[in-house]
Every structure is written in structure tokens, then in C-alpha cells.
Amino acid sequence: MMKRLLALSVLSAVVATAGFASSASAWTFSPNGSVTLSSPIDPGTGSLIPLQLFKGIPVSCTIFGIGDITFGLASVTSLSLMPGSFFCFAISFTGLPYDLEPAGGVSPTSVTLKDVTVTAITGNCRGDLTGDFDQATGVITFNGATIPSDPPGGSDCIVTGPVATSPAISYTIH
């Protein structure tokens, strides 16, 4: 009887600790509702700032997408590239939606789009895409961020440039 009581106490402590650990990595995005993702406007020129993509060849495209924040959880439900370079039409994002979360579940300054799938004429890529995040403006900036080649062995997809959110999103980590 004493051994069972001790085992139950240890099990209760483990479960309680696991509960605290999981709540430490929780986050809440805001505001709830639909969010537009797009190439931001350069204040100096009034032109859209394109996203630079590289998978064997360099391509410069503007981006447009729709996201959703529900109960503090963020996802990207559509993404498309608009012509800038000739090859923008030949690149697509598939397998949506992509969850958006703080990098590593804990970063206040970078976010990760989970399991992004890119289909391009030069090959495909699939994996997480991480960029810097400005909490004040809701802008995600990719600085040579990579998505691994799919299948492995080819060249990775490299993404550089900003993506704005409207309304500007932000998040807190609990």
C-alpha cells in the first residue's frame, strides 16, 4: 500500500511538472481575425519591396497571402507570388495552411512558418521557414532563410526580404 501511494505521488509530481513545462512555451497571437500578408511599400520610392527567392536561379517577386488568428493561434491559409521576375508564375506554395509560431516556441523576436512546401521549376523544397519579427510593425524579415530541398540532395530554397501583416500582428509568450 505504501509503495502504491509513493508511486502515485511521484506520478502526480511528474504530471504537474509536465503541465508547467508545456504552459511555459505557450504563446498568443493577436488580433484575432483575418490577416493580410504582403510585400511592404518602400517609403522612399513608394514601390513594393519584393521577396528574393533562390532555388538554382534568382527570382524577385512580390508576395500576397491571407492568414488567420483564432483563439490566439496563427496560420497562413494562402500564399501566392506576383510577377516581378519572369519565373514568379512558376513558383507555388502548396500544403497550406502553415502554422505560424514563435521560433523554437519561445522567441520574442523571430517566427517560424511550419512545414512550408514550395514547388518550383528548378525543384521543390519543404520544411520550416524562420525570419526575424518586429513586434511593433508586424513585419517578418527573412535574411537568407532556407527551406530544405525536397527530396534531399538538391539545392535549398533561400528566401530574403520582408513580409508585412495587416493589421499588424504581435504575440506574447506565457
C-alpha positions as CSV (number, residue, x, y, z in Angstrom):
1,M,0.0,0.0,0.0
2,M,2.8,2.4,0.9
3,K,4.6,1.6,-2.4
4,R,1.4,2.4,-4.4
5,L,1.0,5.7,-2.5
6,L,4.6,6.6,-3.2
7,A,4.2,5.7,-6.9
8,L,1.0,7.8,-7.1
9,S,2.8,10.7,-5.5
10,V,5.7,10.5,-8.0
11,L,3.3,10.2,-10.9
12,S,1.4,13.2,-9.8
13,A,4.6,15.3,-9.5
14,V,5.6,14.3,-13.0
15,V,2.2,15.2,-14.5
16,A,2.2,18.5,-12.6
17,T,5.7,19.3,-13.8
18,A,4.8,18.4,-17.4
19,G,1.9,20.8,-17.2
20,F,4.1,23.7,-16.0
21,A,6.6,22.9,-18.8
22,S,4.1,23.0,-21.5
23,S,2.5,26.2,-20.3
24,A,5.9,27.9,-20.3
25,S,6.2,27.5,-24.1
26,A,2.6,28.8,-24.9
27,W,2.0,31.9,-26.9
28,T,-0.9,34.1,-28.0
29,F,-1.1,35.9,-31.3
30,S,-3.3,39.0,-31.8
31,P,-5.5,40.5,-33.0
32,N,-8.0,37.6,-33.7
33,G,-9.4,37.5,-37.2
34,S,-8.2,37.6,-40.8
35,V,-4.8,39.0,-41.6
36,T,-3.3,40.0,-45.0
37,L,0.3,39.2,-45.8
38,S,2.0,41.3,-48.5
39,S,5.2,42.8,-49.7
40,P,5.6,46.1,-47.8
41,I,5.9,49.5,-49.5
42,D,9.3,51.2,-49.6
43,P,8.6,54.7,-48.1
44,G,11.4,56.2,-50.1
45,T,10.2,55.0,-53.5
46,G,6.6,54.1,-53.0
47,S,7.3,50.7,-54.7
48,L,6.6,47.3,-53.2
49,I,9.7,45.6,-51.7
50,P,9.9,42.2,-53.4
51,L,10.9,38.9,-51.8
52,Q,14.1,37.5,-53.2
53,L,13.9,33.7,-53.8
54,F,16.7,31.4,-54.9
55,K,16.5,27.8,-56.0
56,G,19.1,27.4,-58.6
57,I,18.1,30.8,-60.2
58,P,17.4,34.1,-58.5
59,V,13.8,35.3,-58.7
60,S,12.3,38.6,-57.4
61,C,8.6,38.5,-56.7
62,T,6.0,40.4,-54.6
63,I,4.0,38.2,-52.2
64,F,0.4,38.2,-51.2
65,G,-1.3,35.9,-48.7
66,I,-4.1,35.5,-46.2
67,G,-3.7,34.4,-42.6
68,D,-6.0,33.8,-39.7
69,I,-5.7,34.2,-36.0
70,T,-8.2,32.2,-34.0
71,F,-8.1,31.9,-30.2
72,G,-4.5,33.3,-30.3
73,L,-3.2,30.7,-32.8
74,A,-1.9,31.9,-36.1
75,S,-1.8,30.2,-39.5
76,V,-1.3,31.2,-43.1
77,T,-4.1,29.9,-45.3
78,S,-3.0,31.1,-48.8
79,L,0.2,32.5,-50.3
80,S,1.0,33.5,-53.9
81,L,3.7,35.3,-55.8
82,M,3.0,38.1,-58.2
83,P,5.2,38.8,-61.2
84,G,8.3,40.7,-60.7
85,S,10.7,38.3,-62.4
86,F,9.6,36.2,-65.3
87,F,9.7,33.0,-63.2
88,C,7.4,34.1,-60.4
89,F,4.5,32.3,-62.1
90,A,6.4,29.0,-61.9
91,I,6.7,29.0,-58.1
92,S,3.8,28.0,-55.8
93,F,3.2,27.3,-52.2
94,T,1.3,24.0,-51.5
95,G,0.2,22.1,-48.5
96,L,-1.4,25.1,-46.7
97,P,-2.3,26.1,-44.1
98,Y,1.1,26.7,-42.4
99,D,1.1,27.3,-38.7
100,L,3.0,30.4,-37.5
101,E,4.7,30.3,-34.2
102,P,7.5,32.0,-32.2
103,A,10.8,30.4,-33.3
104,G,11.5,27.5,-31.0
105,G,8.2,28.3,-29.3
106,V,10.0,30.9,-27.1
107,S,11.5,33.7,-29.2
108,P,10.0,37.2,-28.9
109,T,12.0,38.4,-32.0
110,S,11.6,35.6,-34.6
111,V,8.8,33.5,-36.0
112,T,8.6,30.2,-37.9
113,L,6.2,29.1,-40.6
114,K,5.9,25.4,-40.1
115,D,6.3,22.8,-42.9
116,V,6.3,25.2,-45.8
117,T,6.1,23.4,-49.2
118,V,7.5,25.2,-52.3
119,T,7.0,23.8,-55.8
120,A,9.3,25.4,-58.5
121,I,10.5,24.5,-62.0
122,T,14.0,24.1,-60.5
123,G,12.9,21.6,-57.8
124,N,10.9,21.5,-54.6
125,C,11.6,22.5,-51.0
126,R,9.8,21.5,-47.8
127,G,10.5,22.5,-44.2
128,D,10.3,25.3,-41.6
129,L,10.9,28.9,-42.6
130,T,12.2,31.2,-39.9
131,G,12.5,35.0,-40.1
132,D,13.1,38.0,-37.8
133,F,9.9,39.5,-36.4
134,D,9.2,43.1,-35.5
135,Q,6.6,43.2,-32.7
136,A,5.9,46.9,-33.3
137,T,5.2,46.7,-37.0
138,G,4.2,43.1,-37.6
139,V,6.8,42.7,-40.3
140,I,8.6,39.4,-40.8
141,T,12.0,39.7,-42.4
142,F,13.7,36.7,-44.0
143,N,17.5,37.1,-44.1
144,G,18.7,34.2,-46.3
145,A,16.3,31.8,-44.6
146,T,16.4,28.3,-46.0
147,I,13.8,25.7,-46.7
148,P,15.5,22.3,-47.3
149,S,15.4,20.7,-50.7
150,D,12.7,18.0,-51.1
151,P,13.8,15.4,-51.8
152,P,17.1,15.9,-50.0
153,G,20.3,16.3,-52.1
154,G,19.2,19.3,-54.3
155,S,19.8,22.9,-53.6
156,D,17.8,24.5,-50.7
157,C,15.3,27.3,-51.3
158,I,16.7,30.6,-50.0
159,V,14.3,33.4,-49.0
160,T,15.3,37.1,-48.4
161,G,13.1,40.1,-47.8
162,P,10.2,41.5,-45.8
163,V,6.6,40.4,-45.5
164,A,4.1,42.8,-43.9
165,T,1.0,41.8,-41.9
166,S,-2.2,43.9,-41.9
167,P,-3.5,44.5,-39.4
168,A,0.0,44.3,-37.8
169,I,0.1,41.2,-35.7
170,S,2.0,40.6,-32.5
171,Y,2.3,37.9,-29.9
172,T,3.0,37.3,-26.2
173,I,4.7,34.3,-24.7
174,H,3.3,32.9,-21.5
